[in-house]
Amino acid sequence: MTPFALTFLAALLATGALRLWLARRHLAHVAAHRGAVPAPFASDISLDAHQHAADYTIAKTRFAMANVLLDAALALALTFGGGLQLLYDGASALFGPGIPRELAFLVLVMLAMTVVELPFSIYRTFVIEQRFGFNKMTPRLFVIDLVKNLLVGAVFGLPLAACILWLMERSGERWWIYAWLVWVTFNVVLLAIYPLWIAPLFNKFSPLDDAELRSRVQRLLERCGFKVKGLMVMDGSRRSSHGNAYFTGFGKSKRIVFFDTLLTRLEPPEVEAVLAHELGHFRLKHVAKRMAWIFGASLAFMWLLDFLMHQPWFYEGLGVTSRSTAMALVLFFVIVPSFSFLAQPLLSSYSRKHEFEADQYATEHASAGDLVTALVKLYKDNAATLTPDPLHSAFYDSHPPALQRIRRLQQAGAA
């Protein structure tokens, strides 16, 4: 093996071992605290509900451990196992040199990965989610969603990929800057058109018709100086009983979307408090800050890809003999997770900081008590564990642990 091959193999094994170790810690911690509801939640969440959440978390974590092994096996099969070279040879048998061959190779890789991951997706939906009472998806709807996702990916992804590949081949040494500008523009445009053209392909959206709730929401928007295109309700119950609410789009396409499952569980004041939290993300520019970080990191990755694609050892060390722009792209995305995993706790910490800030904003424009009761209901209904392993949480959780979050909100309410 070449030095780079050994480096990648070491990073892959180390990352996999760390992910498995964190998962085992999480399993042990949740199981150890399964027998008693944490004191701050004892009056609102029963022991049965707490144990249901613990069992759900344990099942998901074990499934995540299987995914760790799948990810490692897939990376090894694609690189040292010759999978990528085999797929590239297949694309070469269909097309001669040029963009069509490179696109065909990307399509074959995506289809192969979809086929490999499909059984895991089916198991997660129809076994784990079904066992714990969350799945509302039918096999027919699952297949329809799969086909729609593939078609939407082809319609939007293939032109983008063709443009990036053309820039890599034809625009000289600064291709990575031009490609980055195209990628940023694509994401901004996608953010604008998603709520108007893409989301309706998968869900039905209808105007919020609850007069009391609409009045509350409109008053909240006025207090916060916030304008949206519409207040919509999404039929999330077609697929899952999990509840949520979110903002989507920007500018004139900006809208608030409530899952129908959320509205059936929360009282209007609680919905208002949850919405105030979401408004906080926008008012405090969390979305813009995260996008800026993502765009900045992507520029650095583009520069790194430009360096690697010109190094013979990059291809040879990963088990391929064909050097091409598409091959460089795929190899890069195969190896990046193994070398970037240690950045995960930094990203998670940054996200949790934003959640605390949004909570604080919510307490200034709505009731802290209503946000607490809403969160407790959501923890219970979504079977979210109240006792995550602290280290596992530090690595993965984009939201603060329940105990920390509720404690801060109660202090803000008392103040």
VOGU-3710 file (C-alpha; in Angstrom, 3 decimals, decimal comma):
1> mtpfaltfla> 0,000/0,000/0,000  1,094/3,555/-0,696  1,560/6,054/2,163  -1,685/7,823/1,228  -3,582/4,517/1,133  -2,348/3,722/4,640  -3,265/7,230/5,821  -6,801/6,944/4,461  -7,237/3,439/5,870  -6,055/4,606/9,295
11> allatgalrl> -8,427/7,606/9,203  -11,339/5,404/8,096  -10,747/2,851/10,848  -10,140/5,494/13,518  -13,290/7,396/12,612  -15,360/4,217/12,547  -13,964/3,071/15,887  -14,670/6,474/17,468  -18,244/6,517/16,152  -18,860/3,002/17,472
21> wlarrhlahv> -17,332/3,870/20,862  -19,531/6,957/21,165  -22,587/4,886/20,248  -21,754/2,254/22,889  -21,378/4,997/25,517  -24,751/6,393/24,490  -26,414/2,974/24,698  -25,007/2,324/28,168  -25,919/5,788/29,477  -29,505/5,702/28,221
31> aahrgavpap> -30,016/2,169/29,506  -28,572/3,059/32,920  -31,056/5,949/33,309  -34,034/4,096/31,873  -35,486/3,236/35,276  -36,340/6,746/36,493  -37,678/9,943/34,953  -35,375/12,943/35,578  -36,812/15,013/38,417  -37,617/18,168/36,379
41> fasdisldah> -39,843/16,078/34,086  -41,366/13,714/36,650  -44,695/15,560/36,829  -45,163/15,729/33,048  -43,688/12,514/31,631  -44,644/9,091/32,907  -42,168/6,297/33,513  -43,714/4,344/30,624  -43,187/7,269/28,244  -39,615/7,736/29,490
51> qhaadytiak> -38,822/4,065/28,972  -40,472/4,147/25,543  -38,145/7,021/24,584  -35,136/5,143/25,977  -35,997/2,015/23,996  -36,516/4,094/20,842  -33,148/5,792/21,325  -31,426/2,458/21,907  -32,967/1,004/18,744  -31,919/4,029/16,673
61> trfamanvll> -28,408/3,989/18,110  -27,926/0,307/17,336  -29,135/0,996/13,825  -26,661/3,884/13,586  -23,870/1,472/14,570  -24,861/-0,773/11,666  -24,697/2,294/9,425  -21,158/2,992/10,634  -20,136/-0,479/9,494  -21,982/0,000/6,190
71> daalalaltf> -20,244/3,313/5,545  -16,821/1,793/6,186  -17,541/-1,290/4,078  -18,887/0,839/1,230  -15,826/3,119/1,280  -13,509/0,094/1,187  -15,510/-1,596/-1,564  -15,524/1,516/-3,725  -11,796/2,208/-3,313  -9,555/-0,760/-2,486
81> ggglqllydg> -12,240/-3,193/-3,611  -12,223/-1,777/-7,117  -15,860/-0,713/-7,149  -15,259/2,763/-8,549  -12,930/1,499/-11,250  -15,506/-1,112/-12,254  -18,235/1,527/-12,519  -15,945/3,819/-14,501  -15,143/1,004/-16,902  -18,890/0,509/-17,318
91> asalfgpgip> -19,402/4,178/-18,142  -16,470/4,024/-20,571  -18,126/1,117/-22,376  -21,174/3,314/-22,987  -19,500/6,628/-23,877  -16,232/7,889/-25,223  -14,139/10,562/-23,516  -16,091/13,661/-22,560  -18,774/15,020/-20,242  -21,365/12,297/-21,073
101> relaflvlvm> -18,997/9,582/-19,849  -18,233/11,507/-16,663  -21,945/12,073/-16,003  -22,706/8,409/-16,682  -20,085/7,442/-14,121  -21,625/9,766/-11,501  -25,082/8,321/-12,214  -23,812/4,750/-11,854  -22,145/5,606/-8,526  -25,304/7,238/-7,166
111> lamtvvelpf> -27,493/4,331/-8,302  -25,110/1,801/-6,749  -25,086/3,660/-3,440  -28,884/3,976/-3,512  -29,253/0,243/-4,031  -26,846/-0,538/-1,176  -28,519/1,882/1,234  -32,113/1,046/0,275  -32,513/-1,966/2,623  -31,350/0,199/5,538
121> siyrtfvieq> -33,868/2,890/4,651  -36,640/0,295/4,442  -35,651/-1,180/7,812  -35,544/2,230/9,490  -38,988/3,167/8,178  -40,924/-0,075/8,330  -39,269/-1,748/11,316  -37,896/0,825/13,774  -40,359/3,661/13,134  -43,211/1,165/12,808
131> rfgfnkmtpr> -42,319/-0,629/16,045  -42,428/2,586/18,052  -45,627/3,888/16,485  -44,246/6,698/14,329  -44,424/5,354/10,802  -47,409/6,337/8,654  -45,661/5,582/5,367  -47,136/2,931/3,095  -44,940/0,819/0,790  -46,580/2,529/-2,187
141> lfvidlvknl> -45,804/5,997/-0,870  -42,251/4,899/-0,038  -41,682/3,826/-3,656  -43,286/7,018/-5,005  -41,040/9,154/-2,789  -37,981/7,199/-3,910  -38,806/7,697/-7,593  -39,575/11,395/-7,080  -36,309/11,930/-5,219  -34,357/10,260/-8,013
151> lvgavfglpl> -36,126/12,343/-10,659  -35,690/15,616/-8,777  -32,040/14,744/-8,190  -31,575/14,090/-11,903  -33,382/17,256/-13,016  -31,362/19,531/-10,738  -28,209/17,516/-10,080  -27,195/16,474/-13,586  -27,056/20,016/-15,053  -25,114/21,190/-11,996
161> aacilwlmer> -22,706/18,259/-12,258  -22,260/18,846/-15,999  -21,465/22,501/-15,385  -18,963/21,701/-12,610  -17,256/19,034/-14,730  -17,021/21,395/-17,698  -15,446/24,068/-15,510  -12,981/21,557/-14,095  -11,868/20,589/-17,579  -12,074/23,853/-19,505
171> sgerwwiyaw> -11,713/26,901/-17,247  -8,055/26,631/-16,305  -6,269/26,844/-12,968  -8,991/28,910/-11,291  -11,762/26,456/-12,084  -12,375/25,850/-8,388  -13,348/29,486/-7,850  -15,759/29,462/-10,794  -17,197/26,113/-9,726  -17,676/27,410/-6,191
181> lvwvtfnvvl> -19,560/30,459/-7,500  -21,822/28,178/-9,550  -22,442/25,940/-6,520  -23,282/28,905/-4,268  -25,635/30,357/-6,879  -27,306/26,992/-7,339  -27,942/26,644/-3,599  -29,355/30,165/-3,275  -31,694/29,603/-6,240  -32,706/26,200/-4,849
191> laiyplwiap> -33,517/27,781/-1,496  -35,838/30,229/-3,257  -37,667/27,733/-5,466  -37,873/24,817/-3,009  -41,068/25,924/-1,213  -42,767/26,846/-4,501  -41,868/23,993/-6,843  -40,158/21,101/-5,054  -41,817/20,719/-1,636  -45,346/20,491/-3,184
201> lfnkfspldd> -44,190/17,425/-5,139  -43,954/15,509/-1,854  -46,511/17,101/0,463  -49,778/18,961/0,378  -49,703/22,502/1,781  -52,816/24,381/2,812  -53,322/27,788/4,455  -53,549/27,854/8,243  -57,301/28,067/8,904  -57,318/28,124/12,722
211> aelrsrvqrl> -58,544/31,680/13,346  -57,230/31,936/16,925  -53,815/30,575/16,033  -53,563/32,688/12,883  -54,363/35,809/14,915  -51,720/34,906/17,511  -49,119/34,240/14,846  -49,831/37,480/13,011  -49,524/39,493/16,217  -46,231/37,753/16,980
221> lercgfkvkg> -44,938/38,541/13,489  -45,885/42,187/13,937  -44,106/42,364/17,311  -40,988/40,874/15,746  -41,193/42,988/12,593  -41,290/39,899/10,405  -43,066/39,413/7,073  -43,812/36,102/5,380  -45,549/35,056/2,190  -47,880/32,611/3,905
231> lmvmdgsrrs> -48,752/30,525/6,951  -49,039/26,947/5,739  -49,952/23,558/7,193  -48,181/20,490/5,776  -49,654/16,992/5,791  -46,693/15,494/7,654  -49,005/12,847/9,117  -48,970/11,033/5,743  -45,476/9,781/6,523  -44,839/10,107/10,264
241> shgnayftgf> -46,457/11,067/13,536  -43,447/13,223/14,470  -44,296/16,914/14,766  -42,329/19,952/13,666  -42,460/23,511/12,321  -39,994/25,341/10,105  -39,270/28,349/7,924  -38,445/27,902/4,281  -37,423/30,112/1,399  -36,273/33,708/1,552
251> gkskrivffd> -37,393/37,063/0,204  -40,856/36,887/-1,330  -40,946/33,089/-1,135  -40,435/33,011/2,649  -43,142/31,108/4,504  -43,888/29,405/7,817  -44,821/25,733/7,676  -46,492/23,803/10,506  -46,762/20,025/10,483  -50,396/19,041/10,970
261> tlltrleppe> -49,200/16,659/13,696  -47,725/19,596/15,631  -50,979/21,552/15,588  -52,945/18,630/17,004  -50,647/18,366/20,036  -49,894/21,930/21,076  -52,188/24,662/22,324  -52,119/28,007/20,441  -49,910/29,748/23,060  -47,434/26,867/22,840
271> veavlahelg> -47,372/27,020/19,038  -46,749/30,759/19,328  -43,784/30,145/21,628  -42,291/27,519/19,295  -42,714/29,907/16,390  -41,026/32,700/18,380  -38,025/30,391/18,738  -37,925/29,824/14,980  -38,266/33,563/14,388  -35,260/34,031/16,630
281> hfrlkhvakr> -33,121/32,010/14,224  -33,987/34,396/11,407  -33,871/37,594/13,424  -30,447/36,669/14,850  -29,237/35,721/11,347  -28,419/32,153/12,318  -29,412/30,851/8,892  -27,190/33,398/7,138  -24,283/32,649/9,481  -24,541/28,910/8,904
291> mawifgasla> -24,729/29,391/5,157  -21,672/31,641/5,307  -19,743/28,945/7,177  -20,875/26,272/4,720  -19,954/28,387/1,720  -16,583/29,266/3,242  -15,796/25,617/4,004  -16,896/24,571/0,523  -14,459/27,055/-1,023  -11,641/25,513/1,005
301> fmwlldflmh> -12,754/22,035/-0,078  -12,815/23,130/-3,729  -9,232/24,360/-3,395  -8,195/21,073/-1,767  -9,905/19,087/-4,534  -8,003/21,113/-7,130  -4,742/20,127/-5,425  -5,608/16,439/-5,051  -6,932/15,885/-8,566  -3,495/16,664/-10,008
311> qpwfyeglgv> -1,660/14,178/-7,752  -1,109/10,665/-9,185  -0,826/9,229/-5,648  -4,396/10,403/-4,918  -5,801/7,970/-7,496  -3,274/5,180/-7,104  -3,584/5,181/-3,332  -7,342/4,688/-3,534  -7,299/1,769/-5,931  -8,225/3,395/-9,247
321> tsrstamalv> -6,270/3,623/-12,488  -8,531/6,022/-14,398  -7,812/9,690/-13,773  -10,705/11,998/-14,587  -12,627/14,929/-13,170  -15,608/12,809/-12,146  -13,367/10,208/-10,526  -11,610/12,954/-8,561  -14,979/14,294/-7,371  -16,209/10,890/-6,201
331> lffvivpsfs> -12,941/9,949/-4,503  -12,920/13,274/-2,696  -16,409/12,764/-1,289  -15,526/9,204/-0,272  -12,521/10,256/1,825  -13,717/13,586/3,281  -15,941/12,089/6,060  -13,018/10,135/7,495  -10,758/13,187/7,719  -13,373/15,726/8,825
341> flaqpllssy> -15,254/13,840/11,552  -13,345/15,499/14,379  -14,871/18,818/13,302  -18,309/17,437/14,165  -18,356/18,518/17,845  -17,394/22,072/16,828  -20,288/22,247/14,371  -22,680/20,758/16,920  -21,555/23,218/19,596  -22,090/26,132/17,216
351> srkhefeadq> -25,600/24,886/16,449  -26,456/24,445/20,147  -25,285/27,997/20,798  -27,778/29,214/18,206  -30,551/27,170/19,811  -29,910/28,777/23,198  -29,942/32,213/21,566  -33,204/31,471/19,770  -34,727/30,280/23,048  -33,710/33,546/24,670
361> yatehasagd> -35,261/35,503/21,808  -38,459/33,490/22,230  -38,694/34,375/25,939  -38,529/38,064/24,988  -41,438/37,856/22,535  -43,551/35,014/23,921  -43,997/33,064/27,137  -41,044/31,064/28,431  -43,500/28,849/30,292  -45,415/28,074/27,111
371> lvtalvklyk> -42,168/27,177/25,338  -41,257/24,851/28,207  -44,599/23,034/28,093  -44,395/22,831/24,293  -40,917/21,332/24,407  -41,904/18,812/27,070  -44,815/17,687/24,904  -42,561/17,403/21,874  -39,936/15,443/23,814  -42,664/13,071/24,946
381> dnaatltpdp> -44,500/12,724/21,629  -41,312/12,337/19,587  -39,805/9,914/22,133  -36,676/12,027/22,492  -34,406/10,770/25,234  -34,085/13,012/28,281  -30,793/11,388/29,323  -28,295/11,350/26,431  -24,681/10,487/27,057  -22,895/13,850/27,504
391> lhsafydshp> -19,990/13,028/25,201  -22,223/11,551/22,499  -24,414/14,637/22,760  -21,390/16,930/22,463  -20,388/15,244/19,215  -23,749/14,893/17,511  -26,586/16,916/19,003  -27,532/20,076/17,141  -29,946/20,962/19,976  -29,055/21,245/23,676
401> palqrirrlq> -29,915/18,320/25,956  -33,430/18,553/27,362  -32,368/19,186/30,973  -30,052/22,073/30,063  -32,560/23,664/27,750  -35,515/23,472/30,113  -33,433/24,726/33,049  -32,362/27,835/31,119  -35,909/28,557/29,994  -37,248/28,200/33,529
411> qagaa> -34,586/30,623/34,770  -35,528/33,076/32,018  -39,193/32,725/32,908  -38,487/33,332/36,593  -36,430/36,388/35,721
//
